[in-house]
Amino acid sequence: MYFGKPIWTHENHAVELITNKFIRQKCAYIHRNPVRAGWVNNTPDWEYSSASNYEGEYVLIEVSLLDAMYEW
């Protein structure tokens, strides 16, 4: 039997994206995940992230930017 730390934790909580500031914070958090994991040095360097779209760099997939959809 294994009594160590669980491999998967159930820490996902649904939150309502109420304000533009809150939406920007969550978007930035998601963009920083590959950097925190040590996979890349900068957020746009992760090719599967929309961070490069926001930085105006080469993009693998075009996305609709939140700036175009919301008034910041």
mmCIF file of the N, C-alpha and C atoms, coordinates in Angstrom:
data_MODEL
# 
_entry.id   MODEL 
# 
loop_
_atom_site.group_PDB 
_atom_site.id 
_atom_site.type_symbol 
_atom_site.label_atom_id 
_atom_site.label_alt_id 
_atom_site.label_comp_id 
_atom_site.label_asym_id 
_atom_site.label_entity_id 
_atom_site.label_seq_id 
_atom_site.pdbx_PDB_ins_code 
_atom_site.Cartn_x 
_atom_site.Cartn_y 
_atom_site.Cartn_z 
_atom_site.occupancy 
_atom_site.B_iso_or_equiv 
_atom_site.pdbx_formal_charge 
_atom_site.auth_seq_id 
_atom_site.auth_comp_id 
_atom_site.auth_asym_id 
_atom_site.auth_atom_id 
_atom_site.pdbx_PDB_model_num 
ATOM 1   N N  . MET A 1 1  ? 0.821   -1.188 0.000   1.00 0.00 ? 1  MET A N  1 
ATOM 2   C CA . MET A 1 1  ? 0.000   0.000  0.000   1.00 0.00 ? 1  MET A CA 1 
ATOM 3   C C  . MET A 1 1  ? 0.862   1.247  0.000   1.00 0.00 ? 1  MET A C  1 
ATOM 4   N N  . TYR A 1 2  ? 0.408   2.254  -0.729  1.00 0.00 ? 2  TYR A N  1 
ATOM 5   C CA . TYR A 1 2  ? 1.121   3.522  -0.820  1.00 0.00 ? 2  TYR A CA 1 
ATOM 6   C C  . TYR A 1 2  ? 0.415   4.551  0.055   1.00 0.00 ? 2  TYR A C  1 
ATOM 7   N N  . PHE A 1 3  ? 1.155   5.110  1.037   1.00 0.00 ? 3  PHE A N  1 
ATOM 8   C CA . PHE A 1 3  ? 0.564   6.091  1.945   1.00 0.00 ? 3  PHE A CA 1 
ATOM 9   C C  . PHE A 1 3  ? 1.197   7.466  1.794   1.00 0.00 ? 3  PHE A C  1 
ATOM 10  N N  . GLY A 1 4  ? 1.923   7.679  0.703   1.00 0.00 ? 4  GLY A N  1 
ATOM 11  C CA . GLY A 1 4  ? 2.568   8.964  0.454   1.00 0.00 ? 4  GLY A CA 1 
ATOM 12  C C  . GLY A 1 4  ? 1.576   10.022 -0.003  1.00 0.00 ? 4  GLY A C  1 
ATOM 13  N N  . LYS A 1 5  ? 2.113   11.110 -0.474  1.00 0.00 ? 5  LYS A N  1 
ATOM 14  C CA . LYS A 1 5  ? 1.292   12.216 -0.972  1.00 0.00 ? 5  LYS A CA 1 
ATOM 15  C C  . LYS A 1 5  ? 0.552   11.789 -2.239  1.00 0.00 ? 5  LYS A C  1 
ATOM 16  N N  . PRO A 1 6  ? -0.726  12.149 -2.348  1.00 0.00 ? 6  PRO A N  1 
ATOM 17  C CA . PRO A 1 6  ? -1.460  11.763 -3.557  1.00 0.00 ? 6  PRO A CA 1 
ATOM 18  C C  . PRO A 1 6  ? -0.853  12.385 -4.809  1.00 0.00 ? 6  PRO A C  1 
ATOM 19  N N  . ILE A 1 7  ? -0.917  11.673 -5.900  1.00 0.00 ? 7  ILE A N  1 
ATOM 20  C CA . ILE A 1 7  ? -0.380  12.163 -7.161  1.00 0.00 ? 7  ILE A CA 1 
ATOM 21  C C  . ILE A 1 7  ? -1.267  13.273 -7.720  1.00 0.00 ? 7  ILE A C  1 
ATOM 22  N N  . TRP A 1 8  ? -2.568  13.133 -7.589  1.00 0.00 ? 8  TRP A N  1 
ATOM 23  C CA . TRP A 1 8  ? -3.509  14.126 -8.111  1.00 0.00 ? 8  TRP A CA 1 
ATOM 24  C C  . TRP A 1 8  ? -4.278  14.706 -6.941  1.00 0.00 ? 8  TRP A C  1 
ATOM 25  N N  . THR A 1 9  ? -4.321  16.017 -6.883  1.00 0.00 ? 9  THR A N  1 
ATOM 26  C CA . THR A 1 9  ? -5.101  16.658 -5.827  1.00 0.00 ? 9  THR A CA 1 
ATOM 27  C C  . THR A 1 9  ? -6.321  17.315 -6.446  1.00 0.00 ? 9  THR A C  1 
ATOM 28  N N  . HIS A 1 10 ? -7.347  17.404 -5.694  1.00 0.00 ? 10 HIS A N  1 
ATOM 29  C CA . HIS A 1 10 ? -8.600  17.994 -6.163  1.00 0.00 ? 10 HIS A CA 1 
ATOM 30  C C  . HIS A 1 10 ? -8.697  19.426 -5.655  1.00 0.00 ? 10 HIS A C  1 
ATOM 31  N N  . GLU A 1 11 ? -7.915  20.295 -6.254  1.00 0.00 ? 11 GLU A N  1 
ATOM 32  C CA . GLU A 1 11 ? -7.868  21.683 -5.815  1.00 0.00 ? 11 GLU A CA 1 
ATOM 33  C C  . GLU A 1 11 ? -8.448  22.636 -6.846  1.00 0.00 ? 11 GLU A C  1 
ATOM 34  N N  . ASN A 1 12 ? -9.114  22.128 -7.857  1.00 0.00 ? 12 ASN A N  1 
ATOM 35  C CA . ASN A 1 12 ? -9.702  22.995 -8.875  1.00 0.00 ? 12 ASN A CA 1 
ATOM 36  C C  . ASN A 1 12 ? -11.045 23.506 -8.376  1.00 0.00 ? 12 ASN A C  1 
ATOM 37  N N  . HIS A 1 13 ? -11.190 24.814 -8.387  1.00 0.00 ? 13 HIS A N  1 
ATOM 38  C CA . HIS A 1 13 ? -12.428 25.429 -7.943  1.00 0.00 ? 13 HIS A CA 1 
ATOM 39  C C  . HIS A 1 13 ? -12.933 26.354 -9.031  1.00 0.00 ? 13 HIS A C  1 
ATOM 40  N N  . ALA A 1 14 ? -14.186 26.205 -9.373  1.00 0.00 ? 14 ALA A N  1 
ATOM 41  C CA . ALA A 1 14 ? -14.778 27.091 -10.376 1.00 0.00 ? 14 ALA A CA 1 
ATOM 42  C C  . ALA A 1 14 ? -14.921 28.488 -9.785  1.00 0.00 ? 14 ALA A C  1 
ATOM 43  N N  . VAL A 1 15 ? -14.530 29.469 -10.548 1.00 0.00 ? 15 VAL A N  1 
ATOM 44  C CA . VAL A 1 15 ? -14.692 30.858 -10.126 1.00 0.00 ? 15 VAL A CA 1 
ATOM 45  C C  . VAL A 1 15 ? -15.334 31.645 -11.252 1.00 0.00 ? 15 VAL A C  1 
ATOM 46  N N  . GLU A 1 16 ? -16.158 32.591 -10.885 1.00 0.00 ? 16 GLU A N  1 
ATOM 47  C CA . GLU A 1 16 ? -16.796 33.435 -11.883 1.00 0.00 ? 16 GLU A CA 1 
ATOM 48  C C  . GLU A 1 16 ? -15.853 34.577 -12.244 1.00 0.00 ? 16 GLU A C  1 
ATOM 49  N N  . LEU A 1 17 ? -15.634 34.757 -13.513 1.00 0.00 ? 17 LEU A N  1 
ATOM 50  C CA . LEU A 1 17 ? -14.759 35.831 -13.989 1.00 0.00 ? 17 LEU A CA 1 
ATOM 51  C C  . LEU A 1 17 ? -15.583 37.115 -14.049 1.00 0.00 ? 17 LEU A C  1 
ATOM 52  N N  . ILE A 1 18 ? -15.573 37.846 -12.955 1.00 0.00 ? 18 ILE A N  1 
ATOM 53  C CA . ILE A 1 18 ? -16.474 38.978 -12.793 1.00 0.00 ? 18 ILE A CA 1 
ATOM 54  C C  . ILE A 1 18 ? -15.921 40.264 -13.393 1.00 0.00 ? 18 ILE A C  1 
ATOM 55  N N  . THR A 1 19 ? -14.710 40.618 -13.050 1.00 0.00 ? 19 THR A N  1 
ATOM 56  C CA . THR A 1 19 ? -14.167 41.903 -13.481 1.00 0.00 ? 19 THR A CA 1 
ATOM 57  C C  . THR A 1 19 ? -13.051 41.698 -14.509 1.00 0.00 ? 19 THR A C  1 
ATOM 58  N N  . ASN A 1 20 ? -12.792 42.718 -15.290 1.00 0.00 ? 20 ASN A N  1 
ATOM 59  C CA . ASN A 1 20 ? -11.697 42.656 -16.263 1.00 0.00 ? 20 ASN A CA 1 
ATOM 60  C C  . ASN A 1 20 ? -10.357 42.457 -15.571 1.00 0.00 ? 20 ASN A C  1 
ATOM 61  N N  . LYS A 1 21 ? -10.176 43.094 -14.420 1.00 0.00 ? 21 LYS A N  1 
ATOM 62  C CA . LYS A 1 21 ? -8.925  42.949 -13.667 1.00 0.00 ? 21 LYS A CA 1 
ATOM 63  C C  . LYS A 1 21 ? -8.725  41.483 -13.263 1.00 0.00 ? 21 LYS A C  1 
ATOM 64  N N  . PHE A 1 22 ? -9.782  40.861 -12.793 1.00 0.00 ? 22 PHE A N  1 
ATOM 65  C CA . PHE A 1 22 ? -9.708  39.457 -12.372 1.00 0.00 ? 22 PHE A CA 1 
ATOM 66  C C  . PHE A 1 22 ? -9.407  38.553 -13.565 1.00 0.00 ? 22 PHE A C  1 
ATOM 67  N N  . ILE A 1 23 ? -10.024 38.834 -14.717 1.00 0.00 ? 23 ILE A N  1 
ATOM 68  C CA . ILE A 1 23 ? -9.769  38.057 -15.929 1.00 0.00 ? 23 ILE A CA 1 
ATOM 69  C C  . ILE A 1 23 ? -8.304  38.189 -16.344 1.00 0.00 ? 23 ILE A C  1 
ATOM 70  N N  . ARG A 1 24 ? -7.765  39.407 -16.304 1.00 0.00 ? 24 ARG A N  1 
ATOM 71  C CA . ARG A 1 24 ? -6.347  39.625 -16.652 1.00 0.00 ? 24 ARG A CA 1 
ATOM 72  C C  . ARG A 1 24 ? -5.435  38.862 -15.699 1.00 0.00 ? 24 ARG A C  1 
ATOM 73  N N  . GLN A 1 25 ? -5.769  38.867 -14.399 1.00 0.00 ? 25 GLN A N  1 
ATOM 74  C CA . GLN A 1 25 ? -4.953  38.148 -13.419 1.00 0.00 ? 25 GLN A CA 1 
ATOM 75  C C  . GLN A 1 25 ? -4.924  36.654 -13.723 1.00 0.00 ? 25 GLN A C  1 
ATOM 76  N N  . LYS A 1 26 ? -6.072  36.078 -14.035 1.00 0.00 ? 26 LYS A N  1 
ATOM 77  C CA . LYS A 1 26 ? -6.145  34.640 -14.303 1.00 0.00 ? 26 LYS A CA 1 
ATOM 78  C C  . LYS A 1 26 ? -5.427  34.289 -15.609 1.00 0.00 ? 26 LYS A C  1 
ATOM 79  N N  . CYS A 1 27 ? -5.544  35.141 -16.600 1.00 0.00 ? 27 CYS A N  1 
ATOM 80  C CA . CYS A 1 27 ? -4.849  34.920 -17.871 1.00 0.00 ? 27 CYS A CA 1 
ATOM 81  C C  . CYS A 1 27 ? -3.331  34.951 -17.647 1.00 0.00 ? 27 CYS A C  1 
ATOM 82  N N  . ALA A 1 28 ? -2.861  35.921 -16.887 1.00 0.00 ? 28 ALA A N  1 
ATOM 83  C CA . ALA A 1 28 ? -1.427  36.024 -16.583 1.00 0.00 ? 28 ALA A CA 1 
ATOM 84  C C  . ALA A 1 28 ? -0.954  34.805 -15.790 1.00 0.00 ? 28 ALA A C  1 
ATOM 85  N N  . TYR A 1 29 ? -1.765  34.352 -14.853 1.00 0.00 ? 29 TYR A N  1 
ATOM 86  C CA . TYR A 1 29 ? -1.426  33.161 -14.061 1.00 0.00 ? 29 TYR A CA 1 
ATOM 87  C C  . TYR A 1 29 ? -1.232  31.948 -14.974 1.00 0.00 ? 29 TYR A C  1 
ATOM 88  N N  . ILE A 1 30 ? -2.160  31.758 -15.907 1.00 0.00 ? 30 ILE A N  1 
ATOM 89  C CA . ILE A 1 30 ? -2.076  30.631 -16.831 1.00 0.00 ? 30 ILE A CA 1 
ATOM 90  C C  . ILE A 1 30 ? -0.842  30.755 -17.725 1.00 0.00 ? 30 ILE A C  1 
ATOM 91  N N  . HIS A 1 31 ? -0.555  31.972 -18.190 1.00 0.00 ? 31 HIS A N  1 
ATOM 92  C CA . HIS A 1 31 ? 0.612   32.181 -19.044 1.00 0.00 ? 31 HIS A CA 1 
ATOM 93  C C  . HIS A 1 31 ? 1.914   31.907 -18.305 1.00 0.00 ? 31 HIS A C  1 
ATOM 94  N N  . ARG A 1 32 ? 1.958   32.144 -17.002 1.00 0.00 ? 32 ARG A N  1 
ATOM 95  C CA . ARG A 1 32 ? 3.196   31.939 -16.230 1.00 0.00 ? 32 ARG A CA 1 
ATOM 96  C C  . ARG A 1 32 ? 3.428   30.485 -15.822 1.00 0.00 ? 32 ARG A C  1 
ATOM 97  N N  . ASN A 1 33 ? 2.436   29.617 -15.960 1.00 0.00 ? 33 ASN A N  1 
ATOM 98  C CA . ASN A 1 33 ? 2.599   28.223 -15.529 1.00 0.00 ? 33 ASN A CA 1 
ATOM 99  C C  . ASN A 1 33 ? 3.805   27.518 -16.146 1.00 0.00 ? 33 ASN A C  1 
ATOM 100 N N  . PRO A 1 34 ? 4.054   27.591 -17.456 1.00 0.00 ? 34 PRO A N  1 
ATOM 101 C CA . PRO A 1 34 ? 5.239   26.907 -18.012 1.00 0.00 ? 34 PRO A CA 1 
ATOM 102 C C  . PRO A 1 34 ? 6.553   27.483 -17.484 1.00 0.00 ? 34 PRO A C  1 
ATOM 103 N N  . VAL A 1 35 ? 6.571   28.759 -17.132 1.00 0.00 ? 35 VAL A N  1 
ATOM 104 C CA . VAL A 1 35 ? 7.783   29.375 -16.566 1.00 0.00 ? 35 VAL A CA 1 
ATOM 105 C C  . VAL A 1 35 ? 7.998   28.834 -15.154 1.00 0.00 ? 35 VAL A C  1 
ATOM 106 N N  . ARG A 1 36 ? 6.930   28.800 -14.357 1.00 0.00 ? 36 ARG A N  1 
ATOM 107 C CA . ARG A 1 36 ? 7.037   28.274 -12.988 1.00 0.00 ? 36 ARG A CA 1 
ATOM 108 C C  . ARG A 1 36 ? 7.465   26.811 -12.987 1.00 0.00 ? 36 ARG A C  1 
ATOM 109 N N  . ALA A 1 37 ? 7.028   26.059 -14.005 1.00 0.00 ? 37 ALA A N  1 
ATOM 110 C CA . ALA A 1 37 ? 7.394   24.646 -14.090 1.00 0.00 ? 37 ALA A CA 1 
ATOM 111 C C  . ALA A 1 37 ? 8.836   24.454 -14.560 1.00 0.00 ? 37 ALA A C  1 
ATOM 112 N N  . GLY A 1 38 ? 9.459   25.535 -15.046 1.00 0.00 ? 38 GLY A N  1 
ATOM 113 C CA . GLY A 1 38 ? 10.837  25.446 -15.512 1.00 0.00 ? 38 GLY A CA 1 
ATOM 114 C C  . GLY A 1 38 ? 10.976  24.953 -16.942 1.00 0.00 ? 38 GLY A C  1 
ATOM 115 N N  . TRP A 1 39 ? 9.879   24.932 -17.678 1.00 0.00 ? 39 TRP A N  1 
ATOM 116 C CA . TRP A 1 39 ? 9.922   24.440 -19.052 1.00 0.00 ? 39 TRP A CA 1 
ATOM 117 C C  . TRP A 1 39 ? 10.441  25.489 -20.026 1.00 0.00 ? 39 TRP A C  1 
ATOM 118 N N  . VAL A 1 40 ? 10.208  26.766 -19.725 1.00 0.00 ? 40 VAL A N  1 
ATOM 119 C CA . VAL A 1 40 ? 10.683  27.878 -20.560 1.00 0.00 ? 40 VAL A CA 1 
ATOM 120 C C  . VAL A 1 40 ? 11.128  29.009 -19.641 1.00 0.00 ? 40 VAL A C  1 
ATOM 121 N N  . ASN A 1 41 ? 11.855  29.968 -20.218 1.00 0.00 ? 41 ASN A N  1 
ATOM 122 C CA . ASN A 1 41 ? 12.306  31.108 -19.426 1.00 0.00 ? 41 ASN A CA 1 
ATOM 123 C C  . ASN A 1 41 ? 11.332  32.276 -19.466 1.00 0.00 ? 41 ASN A C  1 
ATOM 124 N N  . ASN A 1 42 ? 10.590  32.403 -20.557 1.00 0.00 ? 42 ASN A N  1 
ATOM 125 C CA . ASN A 1 42 ? 9.660   33.520 -20.732 1.00 0.00 ? 42 ASN A CA 1 
ATOM 126 C C  . ASN A 1 42 ? 8.314   32.994 -21.195 1.00 0.00 ? 42 ASN A C  1 
ATOM 127 N N  . THR A 1 43 ? 7.237   33.664 -20.808 1.00 0.00 ? 43 THR A N  1 
ATOM 128 C CA . THR A 1 43 ? 5.895   33.183 -21.133 1.00 0.00 ? 43 THR A CA 1 
ATOM 129 C C  . THR A 1 43 ? 5.658   32.986 -22.629 1.00 0.00 ? 43 THR A C  1 
ATOM 130 N N  . PRO A 1 44 ? 6.112   33.858 -23.525 1.00 0.00 ? 44 PRO A N  1 
ATOM 131 C CA . PRO A 1 44 ? 5.842   33.629 -24.956 1.00 0.00 ? 44 PRO A CA 1 
ATOM 132 C C  . PRO A 1 44 ? 6.627   32.458 -25.543 1.00 0.00 ? 44 PRO A C  1 
ATOM 133 N N  . ASP A 1 45 ? 7.624   31.963 -24.824 1.00 0.00 ? 45 ASP A N  1 
ATOM 134 C CA . ASP A 1 45 ? 8.439   30.864 -25.333 1.00 0.00 ? 45 ASP A CA 1 
ATOM 135 C C  . ASP A 1 45 ? 7.688   29.529 -25.368 1.00 0.00 ? 45 ASP A C  1 
ATOM 136 N N  . TRP A 1 46 ? 6.613   29.403 -24.611 1.00 0.00 ? 46 TRP A N  1 
ATOM 137 C CA . TRP A 1 46 ? 5.824   28.175 -24.621 1.00 0.00 ? 46 TRP A CA 1 
ATOM 138 C C  . TRP A 1 46 ? 4.912   28.227 -25.835 1.00 0.00 ? 46 TRP A C  1 
ATOM 139 N N  . GLU A 1 47 ? 5.203   27.412 -26.846 1.00 0.00 ? 47 GLU A N  1 
ATOM 140 C CA . GLU A 1 47 ? 4.533   27.560 -28.136 1.00 0.00 ? 47 GLU A CA 1 
ATOM 141 C C  . GLU A 1 47 ? 3.044   27.256 -28.100 1.00 0.00 ? 47 GLU A C  1 
ATOM 142 N N  . TYR A 1 48 ? 2.562   26.563 -27.086 1.00 0.00 ? 48 TYR A N  1 
ATOM 143 C CA . TYR A 1 48 ? 1.141   26.234 -27.014 1.00 0.00 ? 48 TYR A CA 1 
ATOM 144 C C  . TYR A 1 48 ? 0.363   27.220 -26.142 1.00 0.00 ? 48 TYR A C  1 
ATOM 145 N N  . SER A 1 49 ? 0.999   28.316 -25.780 1.00 0.00 ? 49 SER A N  1 
ATOM 146 C CA . SER A 1 49 ? 0.370   29.328 -24.946 1.00 0.00 ? 49 SER A CA 1 
ATOM 147 C C  . SER A 1 49 ? -0.064  30.513 -25.803 1.00 0.00 ? 49 SER A C  1 
ATOM 148 N N  . SER A 1 50 ? -1.111  31.178 -25.373 1.00 0.00 ? 50 SER A N  1 
ATOM 149 C CA . SER A 1 50 ? -1.536  32.389 -26.075 1.00 0.00 ? 50 SER A CA 1 
ATOM 150 C C  . SER A 1 50 ? -0.696  33.598 -25.664 1.00 0.00 ? 50 SER A C  1 
ATOM 151 N N  . ALA A 1 51 ? 0.258   33.407 -24.769 1.00 0.00 ? 51 ALA A N  1 
ATOM 152 C CA . ALA A 1 51 ? 1.104   34.516 -24.320 1.00 0.00 ? 51 ALA A CA 1 
ATOM 153 C C  . ALA A 1 51 ? 1.820   35.181 -25.488 1.00 0.00 ? 51 ALA A C  1 
ATOM 154 N N  . SER A 1 52 ? 2.274   34.389 -26.452 1.00 0.00 ? 52 SER A N  1 
ATOM 155 C CA . SER A 1 52 ? 2.975   34.968 -27.604 1.00 0.00 ? 52 SER A CA 1 
ATOM 156 C C  . SER A 1 52 ? 2.048   35.843 -28.437 1.00 0.00 ? 52 SER A C  1 
ATOM 157 N N  . ASN A 1 53 ? 0.760   35.531 -28.454 1.00 0.00 ? 53 ASN A N  1 
ATOM 158 C CA . ASN A 1 53 ? -0.210  36.382 -29.149 1.00 0.00 ? 53 ASN A CA 1 
ATOM 159 C C  . ASN A 1 53 ? -0.256  37.763 -28.509 1.00 0.00 ? 53 ASN A C  1 
ATOM 160 N N  . TYR A 1 54 ? -0.224  37.801 -27.188 1.00 0.00 ? 54 TYR A N  1 
ATOM 161 C CA . TYR A 1 54 ? -0.293  39.069 -26.463 1.00 0.00 ? 54 TYR A CA 1 
ATOM 162 C C  . TYR A 1 54 ? 1.011   39.856 -26.565 1.00 0.00 ? 54 TYR A C  1 
ATOM 163 N N  . GLU A 1 55 ? 2.116   39.149 -26.788 1.00 0.00 ? 55 GLU A N  1 
ATOM 164 C CA . GLU A 1 55 ? 3.414   39.799 -26.900 1.00 0.00 ? 55 GLU A CA 1 
ATOM 165 C C  . GLU A 1 55 ? 3.717   40.239 -28.330 1.00 0.00 ? 55 GLU A C  1 
ATOM 166 N N  . GLY A 1 56 ? 2.870   39.849 -29.272 1.00 0.00 ? 56 GLY A N  1 
ATOM 167 C CA . GLY A 1 56 ? 3.092   40.217 -30.670 1.00 0.00 ? 56 GLY A CA 1 
ATOM 168 C C  . GLY A 1 56 ? 4.200   39.420 -31.335 1.00 0.00 ? 56 GLY A C  1 
ATOM 169 N N  . GLU A 1 57 ? 4.475   38.236 -30.821 1.00 0.00 ? 57 GLU A N  1 
ATOM 170 C CA . GLU A 1 57 ? 5.529   37.395 -31.378 1.00 0.00 ? 57 GLU A CA 1 
ATOM 171 C C  . GLU A 1 57 ? 4.928   36.329 -32.292 1.00 0.00 ? 57 GLU A C  1 
ATOM 172 N N  . TYR A 1 58 ? 5.807   35.463 -32.834 1.00 0.00 ? 58 TYR A N  1 
ATOM 173 C CA . TYR A 1 58 ? 5.353   34.353 -33.677 1.00 0.00 ? 58 TYR A CA 1 
ATOM 174 C C  . TYR A 1 58 ? 4.337   33.528 -32.897 1.00 0.00 ? 58 TYR A C  1 
ATOM 175 N N  . VAL A 1 59 ? 3.270   33.130 -33.573 1.00 0.00 ? 59 VAL A N  1 
ATOM 176 C CA . VAL A 1 59 ? 2.248   32.316 -32.914 1.00 0.00 ? 59 VAL A CA 1 
ATOM 177 C C  . VAL A 1 59 ? 1.986   31.050 -33.716 1.00 0.00 ? 59 VAL A C  1 
ATOM 178 N N  . LEU A 1 60 ? 1.766   29.970 -33.007 1.00 0.00 ? 60 LEU A N  1 
ATOM 179 C CA . LEU A 1 60 ? 1.429   28.700 -33.628 1.00 0.00 ? 60 LEU A CA 1 
ATOM 180 C C  . LEU A 1 60 ? -0.032  28.711 -34.063 1.00 0.00 ? 60 LEU A C  1 
ATOM 181 N N  . ILE A 1 61 ? -0.892  29.264 -33.222 1.00 0.00 ? 61 ILE A N  1 
ATOM 182 C CA . ILE A 1 61 ? -2.327  29.336 -33.491 1.00 0.00 ? 61 ILE A CA 1 
ATOM 183 C C  . ILE A 1 61 ? -2.808  30.742 -33.184 1.00 0.00 ? 61 ILE A C  1 
ATOM 184 N N  . GLU A 1 62 ? -3.520  31.349 -34.112 1.00 0.00 ? 62 GLU A N  1 
ATOM 185 C CA . GLU A 1 62 ? -4.102  32.667 -33.867 1.00 0.00 ? 62 GLU A CA 1 
ATOM 186 C C  . GLU A 1 62 ? -5.277  32.538 -32.899 1.00 0.00 ? 62 GLU A C  1 
ATOM 187 N N  . VAL A 1 63 ? -5.357  33.435 -31.947 1.00 0.00 ? 63 VAL A N  1 
ATOM 188 C CA . VAL A 1 63 ? -6.475  33.453 -31.003 1.00 0.00 ? 63 VAL A CA 1 
ATOM 189 C C  . VAL A 1 63 ? -7.084  34.844 -30.967 1.00 0.00 ? 63 VAL A C  1 
ATOM 190 N N  . SER A 1 64 ? -8.310  34.918 -30.502 1.00 0.00 ? 64 SER A N  1 
ATOM 191 C CA . SER A 1 64 ? -8.943  36.217 -30.280 1.00 0.00 ? 64 SER A CA 1 
ATOM 192 C C  . SER A 1 64 ? -8.450  36.749 -28.948 1.00 0.00 ? 64 SER A C  1 
ATOM 193 N N  . LEU A 1 65 ? -7.807  37.891 -28.990 1.00 0.00 ? 65 LEU A N  1 
ATOM 194 C CA . LEU A 1 65 ? -7.249  38.462 -27.769 1.00 0.00 ? 65 LEU A CA 1 
ATOM 195 C C  . LEU A 1 65 ? -8.350  39.054 -26.917 1.00 0.00 ? 65 LEU A C  1 
ATOM 196 N N  . LEU A 1 66 ? -8.210  38.911 -25.613 1.00 0.00 ? 66 LEU A N  1 
ATOM 197 C CA . LEU A 1 66 ? -9.185  39.478 -24.696 1.00 0.00 ? 66 LEU A CA 1 
ATOM 198 C C  . LEU A 1 66 ? -9.247  40.987 -24.830 1.00 0.00 ? 66 LEU A C  1 
ATOM 199 N N  . ASP A 1 67 ? -8.118  41.619 -25.169 1.00 0.00 ? 67 ASP A N  1 
ATOM 200 C CA . ASP A 1 67 ? -8.102  43.071 -25.340 1.00 0.00 ? 67 ASP A CA 1 
ATOM 201 C C  . ASP A 1 67 ? -9.103  43.507 -26.404 1.00 0.00 ? 67 ASP A C  1 
ATOM 202 N N  . ALA A 1 68 ? -9.300  42.674 -27.425 1.00 0.00 ? 68 ALA A N  1 
ATOM 203 C CA . ALA A 1 68 ? -10.222 43.000 -28.494 1.00 0.00 ? 68 ALA A CA 1 
ATOM 204 C C  . ALA A 1 68 ? -11.677 42.764 -28.080 1.00 0.00 ? 68 ALA A C  1 
ATOM 205 N N  . MET A 1 69 ? -11.891 41.917 -27.083 1.00 0.00 ? 69 MET A N  1 
ATOM 206 C CA . MET A 1 69 ? -13.241 41.575 -26.683 1.00 0.00 ? 69 MET A CA 1 
ATOM 207 C C  . MET A 1 69 ? -13.735 42.385 -25.484 1.00 0.00 ? 69 MET A C  1 
ATOM 208 N N  . TYR A 1 70 ? -12.798 42.863 -24.670 1.00 0.00 ? 70 TYR A N  1 
ATOM 209 C CA . TYR A 1 70 ? -13.168 43.567 -23.445 1.00 0.00 ? 70 TYR A CA 1 
ATOM 210 C C  . TYR A 1 70 ? -12.485 44.913 -23.376 1.00 0.00 ? 70 TYR A C  1 
ATOM 211 N N  . GLU A 1 71 ? -13.110 45.841 -22.710 1.00 0.00 ? 71 GLU A N  1 
ATOM 212 C CA . GLU A 1 71 ? -12.468 47.125 -22.430 1.00 0.00 ? 71 GLU A CA 1 
ATOM 213 C C  . GLU A 1 71 ? -11.654 46.972 -21.164 1.00 0.00 ? 71 GLU A C  1 
ATOM 214 N N  . TRP A 1 72 ? -10.361 47.114 -21.269 1.00 0.00 ? 72 TRP A N  1 
ATOM 215 C CA . TRP A 1 72 ? -9.495  46.972 -20.095 1.00 0.00 ? 72 TRP A CA 1 
ATOM 216 C C  . TRP A 1 72 ? -9.434  48.283 -19.404 1.00 0.00 ? 72 TRP A C  1 
# 
